[in-house]
Amino acid sequence: MEATNRGGAIPGRRRKQRVSMADVAKLAGVSSQTVSRVSNGHESVIPATRDQVLAAMRQLGYRPNSAARALRYGRFNTIGVILFSLASTGNSRTVEAIATHAAAEGYAITLIPVDVPTQDNVLGAFTRMGELAVDAVIVIMEIHLLDAATVTLPPGVYVVVVDSDAGDRYSVVDTDQADGARQAVHHLLGLGHETVWHVSGPETSFASQRRAQAWRSTLEAAGRPVPEPLTGDWSARSGYAAGLSLADEPGCTAVFVANDQMALGLLRAFHERGRAIPDEVSVVGFDDIPDSAYFPTPLTTVRQDFAEVGRRCVQRVLTQIREGQAAQPGTDLVPTQLLIRDSTATAPPVAETIAARKPKRR
């Protein structure tokens, strides 16, 4: 009768023995305490010794026991990220920046997407984060959820919020949306355009609302007419639909679009309707996505520094973790930069010529 293979071991093969901290210490010629310090990132180890220990770890295939380390030091070296959409350029690039800067600090990220932004779903996401053992949470909340009186984040949790109007209650990091919009409008007015039309993002978006408010207030402060804005959903398709409408507005010589994707669709619509960019119409976007410099007409746009937003988020949560206390409420604004390319030019010299022309139809 054949012997039973207990425990699932393969007959004739010895079970691989786990490499211990003592094994690493012996190979590196140091104490186990020194190996422990290196494993936990203590700065007290001199660089040459640290390199020696790390080389021994690699040679032996040693992996520190993160669970035991967490129990001992009370940290998991993991940051949770809760967000409502990865589809938008801003969210995906912010998550990428958070992951990059967290890794540079020795932290991993755990991502929890929330399909429907409600109080119950937000609290459910925090519960899941607790089960997954994270040290702090970054919430990317581009809609006006935190503005509602019924929606609050759990107390006692280290939290940083991105893209929200909740600086009176939480630590918030955001791009200076309003100043970016003001730069765009001032640029177009400075080129001699009588006014600036606007294609906004969704009404539920905090960033969209901030950009639209700044667009309107800048025109009002300059004593210029304020056209009725068109609303999109951040997609190129919605920008295309807005562009078809604006192409039939002969007096439209300048457009500020709330993001680059919608601007791409708008440029396509203007091209189809025979409205030359920038000779007849100047267009400014927002975001500076990597492709914007390579559109058929390179796009003038407002650059958001997503890398800096991610860095500040990580630094804020790490400060809370290391100091053992929540951050004071307030909003940290990251500056924007207007990048001037080929989609903007001096206003047409004879407005009457454009007003008199008959828009081309497909």
N, C-alpha and C positions, 0 to 999 in steps of 0.2 A: 504494500500500500504506500502510495506517495505521501510524503509529509505535507501537511497543510501549510501554505504560505501565509503565516500570520502577520498582520500589520501591513500587508501589501508590498513587502519587500521583494525585489526580483531575485530569484534563486541564483546563487553563485556570485552575487554582487554585494559588496559591503556597503552599508549605509554611510553616506558622506557625513563626517563629523563636523559640527558647527565650529567655525573659527571663533576663538574667544579673545577677549581683550588681553589676556595673559600671553596668548600666542603672538599678538601684535607687539606687545611690550618686549618679549624675548627677542624677536627678530630685529626690532628697532634699537634694542639696547637701552631702553628707558624703563621707567616704572609704569605700572598699570594706571597709577594716578595721572601721569602725564598723558597717556593715551586717552583717558577719560576727559581731560581738559581739552585736548585737540578735538575729540568727538563732539564736545558741547560748545566749541567755538570760543573758548576763553582766550583773552588777549594776553594772558600772562606767559604763554609759551613763546620762546624765541623762535624766529622764522626758520632757522636752520633745523632745529629740533622738530618743529611742526612739519617741515618738508620730509624729514626722515620718517616720522610716524605715518604720514599720508602715503609715502612710498611703500611702507610695510603693509598698510591696509590694502593698497591696490594689489600688491604681490600675493597676499593671502586671500584676497576676495572678502575681506572683513566688512560687514555692514552693521553699524551701531543699532542697538535695539531702541527704536524711537519710542515705543510704548513705555518701556521702563524709564527712559529719559524723561518722558512727559510726566510720569508719576512722581519722579524724584524732584524735578525742577518746576513743575506746575505749568509747563508750556508744551504746546504741540508743534510749534514752528509752522503753523498753517493759518492762512487768512482766508476767510470765506468771502465770496463775492455773490451778491444777490442782484439780479437784473431782470428786466422785463422784455428785452429784445436784443438779440445779437445781430439782427438784420441791418440796423442802422450803422452807418460808417462810424459815427462818434462812439457808440457803445463798443463795437468790436475793437476799435483802435485803443480805446481806454482800457479795456480788459487786457489787451496785449501788453500795454505799457505797465499795468499793475503787475502782471505775471513776470515781466522782465525785471522790474525793480525789486519785487519780492524775492525772486531767485538770487539776485545780487546780495541780498541781506540774509540769505540762508533760509528763506521761507518758501513754502509751496502755496498754491491757491486751490480752493475747492469752489467750484462754480455751481450755483443753484439758479436755474432760470424759473421765472414765475410767469405762467401763461396769461392769467387774468389778474391784474393788479387790484386786489381787494384786501381789506384788513385781515380777513381770515387767511388768505394765501400768503400774505407777508409774515404773519405770525407762524404759519406752518413752515415757511422757509427758515425762519429763525430756529424753530424746533429741530428741523433736520440738520441745521448747522451745529446745534448742540450735540446731536447724536453722532455727528461726524468729527467732533472734537476739534474746534478751531479756537484760536486765541482772540480774534476780533473779526469784525464784518465790515465790508465796504458795500454800500447799497447804491447801485446806479439807477436812479429813479428819475427818468426824463419827463414823467407826467406829473400832474398836480395832485398826487396822492397824499403826500405829507402835508398839503395845505388844508386837507379836510380835518375837521375837529375830531372825527371819529377814528382817525388813523394815527396811531402812535407806534413807535418802536419799543420793544421790551426794555424795561429799566435794567441797569446793571450790566449792560453789554457794551463793550468797546466798539463804537460805530463811527464811521465816516460816511457821509452821503455825498454823492456826485450829482451835479445837474439838478438842483432843487432850490425852491424858494423857502427853505426851512432853517435858515441860519439863526433864527431867533431861538430855536430849540435844539439844534444839532450842530456838529462840526461839519461844514460843507466846503467842498472844493469844486470850483467851476471855472469855465472859461468866461472872460468878460464879454458876454454876449452883446450887451448894449453898446459898449465902446466899439466892438467890431462892426456893428451895423452903422453906427455914426460915421466911422471911417469910410464905409462904402458909399453912403449918401453924400458926404462932403466931397468925396472924390468925383462923383458924377456931377454934382452941382458946380464944382470947380471947373469942369470941362465945358460949362456953358449951357447945360440942359435946364430947361425951365422947371421941370419937376422930375420925380423918380417914381415909377410904378413899382409895385411889390408883389411877389409871389411868396406867401408865407407857408410855414409847415403846419402840421395839425394843431387845432385850437387847444388840444389837451396838453401840448408840449410846453414845458416851461421855457426851453431855449427858444422855441418859435415865438412865443409871446413876448419875450424880452427883445428879440430882434425886431419884431413888428412895432412894439412900442417905441423903440429908439428910432426906427425909420420915420414913424409918424411925427414924433416930437422934434426931430431934426428938421423936417420939412416945415413944420409950423413955426419953429424958431427963426427960420430963414424967410418966412412970409411967403412960402410957395404953396401952390395948390396941392391937396392931398387926394390922389386918385383912390378909388375903391380897390382894396387889395383882393387878390385872388388867393384861394387856399388850396394847397396840395397836401400830399401825404409822405413827403420826402423822396418819392420814387421818380425816376426819369419819365415814366408814363404820365404822372400827374403834371409834371413840368411841361410835357408836350401838349397836354390839353390846355394848360394855361397859356402856352405860347400861341396856340391857334386862336384863342380869344384876343390876346394882345396884338397879334398881327393885323387884326381888323381895326385897331385903334390907330389911325394915321398920326395922331399927335404923340404917340408913345415913342420917345427917342432914348429912354434910359430905363433899365429894369434892375432892381436889386432882388435877387432870388435867395431864399433862406438856406439853400444848400446846393452843393455842386451837382448832385445827381439830378435835381429838378432843373438846374440850369442847362444841363446836357440835353434834356428833353425839349426845353424851350428853344435852344439853339437849332435843334432839328426842325421844329415847327416854323421858326422864322425863315430858315433856309427854304423850306418847301413853299412858303408863301412869298418868297422873293424879297424878304426884308434883309438887306445886307448888314452884316455885323463886321466891324463897328461903324461903317459909313452912315448907316441910317439909324441903327439902334445900338446902344452900348449896354453891356450886360456884366453884372458883378455877381459872383456866387459867394458861398460861405463854406469853409471846412479845409480847402486845399487838399482834396483827395489826391493820391499819387497820379491819377490819370488826367487831372485838370490841366496840367501844363501841356498835354498832348492831344487835347481836343482838336478837331479840324481848325477851329479858331482858339488858340490857347487862352484859357479863361482867367481874367482878373478875378481874384477871390480873396476872402479874408481867411488867413491861416489860423487854425486852432492848434495849440501845442499840446497834443494828446499825451506825448511822452512826459511833459512836465506835470500835467494833471495826474497821471498815474504815479509819478514819483512823489508828489505831495501827499497823495492819498496814503501811500505806503508809509511815508515818514510819519504822518499823523497817527496812524494806528499803532505803529511801532513805539512811538512816544507814549501812548496810552498804556501799552503792554508793559513797557519798561518802568514807567513811573507808577503803575498800578492804580491809575485813576482816569476817569473819563475826561475828554477834552472839553474846554469851555465852548459854548455855542458861538457861532460866528461863521462868516463866509470868506474864504480865501480865493481871490480872483486871479486867474492866470491871464496875462495880457495876450492880445491878439495882434496880428500884423497884416496889413493890406499888401498884397502882392499884385503889382500892376503888370498885366500882360497885354495881349492883342485884342481882347474883346471890348475894350473901352477906347473912345476917341472923342475929340472935340465935337460938340453938338453940330448938327447940320446947319450951315449958314442961313438957309432960307427955309424956315419952318413951313411957310405957305406951300412950298413945293411938295412936301410930304403930305400936308393936309389935303392937297388937291388930288394926289395920286389915287388911283383906284386899287385897293389891295388885290393881289393875285390870288385866284382860287385854284385848288387842285382840280 
